[in-house]
């Protein structure tokens, strides 16, 4: 497939990732296309950051927003990451704000999730007697800490903690659904972190997202209606500019976060998610054989 050295870290870019030239993240090397049992994964560009090869995958397409969240091939993407040797995934997502304290352009490090998706394959272990894994903590505490330190080094404020509600899409949520989510403890609403985070845990890959708020969820604030306009187009100019300013800093945020992540041992529950099954002899060391 490839003669590349193992790619230990993958940046998984969300909305707008395709707008960044690859050299915003590091010196480009090549693009890898991995075929998987679940179909082709999205292309993974290899860049060098801090002397180390790092993968970059644009979740929704290489040249534009070509694949909406329900139709992203999450299993193929995570399988490809594991195939390349990835141990840590730094993800980003641009959800809407449910919580009153959040504004467009704010950065959030969520620490919990409610999965309301319905039609997405959500496990690698179909038809097998394995796959009972803990999702507490939902996201890797090590990556979370590296994000926190990276943002602090850049003097960027961040909301630590919060619950991300993942919906099926591609339609947006109704005001009643948003009220229900708020009552259930939801702070953010988006469409991409599930089943991505769960699949990464199944393959013992550390995973954590950094979110930037793109808009107010329906019914949270009165939003003007304009024909053909969604998300940031409904915002006052000041909030729209703040959101765009935050988004444009994602390359340097990721680079700074990686510098802190390199100093942290991989001492987290993520890497041992399937240990129970190894100890029982249900699975061996070759993760390819785990797949259903």
Buried (B, 14 or more C-beta within 10 A) or exposed (E): EEEBEEBBBBBBBBBBBBBBEBEBBBEBBEEBEBEBEBEEBBBBBBBEBEEBBBBBBBBBBEEEBEBBBBEBBBBBBBBBBBBBBBBBBBBBBBBBBBBEEBBBBBBBBBBBBBBBBEEBEBBBBEEBEBBEBEBEBBBBBBBBBBBBBBBEBEEBEBBEEBBBBBBBBEEBBEEEBBBBBBEEEBBBBBBBBBBBBBBBBBBBBBBBBBBBBBBBBBBBBEBEEEEEEEBBEBBEEEBBBBBBEBBEBBBBBBBBBBBBBBEBEBEBBBBEBBEBBEEEEEBEEEBEEBBE
